[in-house]
Amino acid sequence: MGFLSESFEAIDVFMERGGPVLNLIAILLFVKWSLMIERFWFLSTVHKKNVVNALSEWESRKDKKILDCPCYPYRTDLTCDT
């Protein structure tokens, strides 16, 4: 427990020496890490489900067959001869 209290005391002294600017930096650092954790959580859970749902909806469409054609990006008349 002594190591932990010494660490907190050292951080407290450091923050006092830094003044209000260091407090602002600490707050912004906390906000930054909160946003990073939120984005990681979103991309690994919610976004993944959204992508799966969008892909399954896209695959179930009947009017997308022209986009499956390998010659699609190079054709202007939107017909596929292959």
N, C-alpha and C positions, 0 to 999 in steps of 0.2 A: 504493500500500500504506500510505502514511503516513496518509491520510484514514481508512482502515479501522481502523488501530491506535489513532488518536486517538479515534475513535468508541467503540471498545470500552473505552478508558481512561475516557472520560467516563461511560459506562454503569456501569463498575465503581465510580467515585467516587460516583455517584448512589446506587447500591445500598448502598454502605457507609454513606452518610449516612442512608439510610432505615431501617437496622437490620433486625431480623428480621421486622418487619411487612411491609416492602417485599418481602422474599424470599417471604413467604407470598402476598402479592398477585401476584407474578410466577408462582408455581406455579399459583395458581388461574386466572390468565389463560391460562396454557398449557393447563390442563385444559379451560377453556371453549372455546378455539379448536379443540382436538382434538375435542371433542364436536360443535362446529358443522360441522367438516369431515366428520366421520363421518356426521352426519345428512344433509348435502348429498349425500355419496356414496351413502348408502342410498336416499334419495328419488329420485335420478337414475338408479340402476341396479336394485337389487334390488326396490324397491317398484314401480317401473314394470312389471317383469316379472310381479310378483304380481298387479297390477291387470289386466294383459292376460290372464293365466291365469284369474283369477276371472271376468272378463267373458265369456271364451269358454266357460267351464264353465256360466255362467248362461244364456247364449244357447242352449246345446245342451239345456237342460232342457225337458222336455215339459209339466211341471206349472206353468209360469209364465205361461201365456197370460192368466189373469185379471188379472195385474199389468200386462199390455200395454194393457189397456182404458183409454181416457181417462177413464171415469167411476169407476174403481176407488176413489179416496180418498173418494168421496161416497156409495158404496153400502154398505149393511150386509149385504145378502144374498149378496154376492160373485158376482153374475151380471152379465153385460154384455149389454145389449140392442142395442148399436150394432154 
